Amino acid sequence: MLEVFSDSHNENCRPGLYGPCGKRKGDASGAASAIRAQTSPGRDPYPVGSGQLPTSAKLELATTAISTAGSTAANNAVHDFKISKTLSIFLFVSIYLIGQAIGGVVFPPYSEVFGRKKLYVASSALYGMSCILIASVPSLIGVAMGRCLCGFLSAIPTTVVVGSIEDTFNSRERVWVICLWTMFANLGLVVGPILSTFVVAYTHWRWLFYIAAIVTGVLTLLLLTIHESRPSLLLAREVATLRKVTKIDTLEGLNPDKAPDMRSFVRIALFRPIRLLFTELIVSVVSIISAVAIALVYLFTEALPPIYESFGFTRKQACLPFMAIGLGLSLGLLTRCLDLRIITHHRAQGRPLLPEDKLTGFWIGAPILAVALWLFAWTIPPAVTNLPWLVSVAALVLAGYSLNEMDYVLGGYLTDSYLSYAASGLAALSLVRALLSAALPLISAPMLERLGANYSVSVLAAVATVFCAVPPLFSRPYVRANITSENCFRPFIRGIGGVYLSTSIPLAEEKLLSQFNLYGQPHSVEKGSIGFTIARTPGTQLPS
């Protein structure tokens, strides 16, 4: 149902569709009104987007696979365009990821203000058209434009879907939903090199993009059937209908995403991810760690085939070790069972579930990644030639598990810390990840040539070892409260009629009470699936 709050301080009047003394709220003689949605047995104002997550996850799998397939296309396009391998990798891989970095900043805040469905449909359709451009236009300009546009559009399923998950599921459900989505998305990273190798072996590299166009075309038709999930947009539609029925033009929904004009939208919403990245230490650290983890896969698309060819593998066989990384992804389900046990334990004790309580996978994944990379570095040629290739493949299974854990846990940490603005927090992460993923394939070949495979991977293992110091820091709730700037949250807090405070940011209740000087004063706390509300008892005033 829709509940209307008045700015009146009359304690004899209950909030409802009619204001004090029986007057309609919004009448010239009544009080201004604000509306929020509450669930009722007969109707859910925030319905789960029908088919949205499964279909958008398939779109994410397809676009991610095409991103890593760019390395195979680059190696084969060298002969067609008569260019260097480095330039070819830049055109097919790096430009794609640079476009994704730009899209990751632009699209998430747009979806928060105007909804998500239109972005999903448009991105899938235009992505297919861009793939056709790459495959059909025999010029480097066509390739560059097509790959840049593909990367730009791929940012939608990469970043916006996390906001869709937050719109739809509560904290307990998000454990499994984000886990499955992360596994599905990361599966695309390992499917791309395998699929592209076999497609190119039997056809031409251009067919990679024709196939991508066919797949995204089918997904576009499926996306047309999904429903919108953004709560603020759904509430705005309900309020618009209520205004027509009641003839009350002053009714407004409690919408933290409302952008009154384009200038404000650009200043606040569009650059919010960049602001979070450079002003919030947590966002910066999480982005760097997660970016390094995922960028390793893009580096492996260039590094693994030559390494396993030195074991005597053929070109087609050399791409199969990516299956070991894919196997490692599935092991994350075991850690999610442990997460679920922790959640159940907290609920049984009546303790609130904080973002820090779901960092178990990070505690496990960080040291396993370091061990896996050190093991892989010194079980491969040229330094080690007397060990079977299965030993290094076992290290890749561990690496796949840890990469997925770090991506899932750190993404979930940002999601639970920023909730309704999760898409913007994840956009900052995706920005760093895309830029680093664009750079590593370019430096992988020179690094392997100068340092050799063993020392090159050892450098990565040393970086992963440093990351092991971060989980103990993030596991302290007071650390997050103290290093998070209040300026990040203050724009998202609204005072409604002098009696109502609402925030979508799940800060500790004590932090809000302290920040707004509510200690020792009459107030109530109402917890909900999208955050919580602190309301001062009617008759008192909020601090300025």
Secondary structure, DSSP 8 states (H G I E B T S, - for coil): -EEEEES---TTS-SSSB-GGG-BTTSTTS--EEEEE--BTTB-SS---TTHHHHHHHHHHHHHHHHHHHHHHHHHHHHHHT--HHHHHIIIIIHHHHHHHHHHHHHHHHHHHH-SHHHHHHHHHHHHHHHHHHHH--SHHHHHHHHHHHHHHHHIIIIIHHHHHHHH--HHHHHHHHHHHHHHHHHHHHHHHHHHHHHHHHS-THHHHHHHHHHHHHHHHHHTT-----HHHHHHHHHHHHHHHHT-TT-EE--TT--SSHHHIIIIIITHHHHHHHH-HHHHHHHHHHHHHHHHHHHHHHHHHHHHHTTT--TTGGGTTHHHHHHHHHTHHHHHHHHHHHHHHHHHTT----GGGG-HHHHHHHHHHHHHHHHHHTSSTTT--SS-HHHHHHHHHHHHHHHHHHHHHHHHHHHHHHGGGHHHHHHHHHHHHHHHHHHHHHHHHHHHHHHHHHHHHHHHHHHHHHHTTHHHHHT-HHHHHHHS-HHHHGGG-EEETTTEEEESS---HHHHHHHTT-TTS-EEEEEETTEEEEEE-TTS----
